[in-house]
Amino acid sequence: MLKIAHMKKEYWDVSDEQVVEKTGKKIAEWIKILDKFKAKEKKSNDVVAYLQTEYDVPRYWARTLTTLYLKSST
């Protein structure tokens, strides 16, 4: 199980509009992708790397999506 360090909420509390603008997909689409990847069972750095390599997501947004995903699934 992944553990998330305490982060300020504004780092991961983003809108669909922001996510679409920066990544081309809505939050719900990323949630499905991360579910399929079984992100909850992986290290957060591996999830970030997956988003960067497989979907060309910028590092900041890969980290934001990973944190958002893990926070929303707890």
Protein Blocks (a to p, Z undefined) as FASTA:
>chain_A
ZZdddddfklmmccfklmmmmnopafklmmmmmmmnommlpcfklmmmmmmmmnopafkl
mmmmmmmmmmmmZZ
